[in-house]
Amino acid sequence: LLVEAEAWAGHEAALSRALHAAAAAEGASGAVAVLLADNAAVAELNRRFRGKEGPTNVLSFSPAAGEAGFLGDIALAAETIAAEAENQGKRFIDHAAHLAVHGFLHLLGYDHVAPQDAEAMEARERAILATLGIDDPYA
């Protein structure tokens, strides 16, 4: 975990637990780099790598070919996640943990473009978050 925004201070352990729970549930092993950033940093990554303006809550980047043992990178935007959590009546850390799990599943190949794929991904997220005592994020 690379903490670049003060809003993430004190939340590192919970996010690490969420990622470990996702890895255990999926039988995955390997390293993941997680950037705990602010909106400005994530907006720059979004523009640079996706050609989209503005921040988003989570970005996942698969590793370059040949990087054995490395699953990829995840970037989380503190202000966006905090605003979403407030709008949805969720605790910040619960929403952040959900998005960390979501990003991790993307690294493993899950996607949510097609409805059946979204259902499968959301089911995995629910199951993983339940092991952490976090309510269904889609309820």
Summary of the structure (lengths in Angstrom):
residues: 139
radius of gyration: 14.1
end to end distance: 28.8
largest distance: 42.0
contacts: 415
relative contact order: 0.18
helix: 53%
strand: 15%
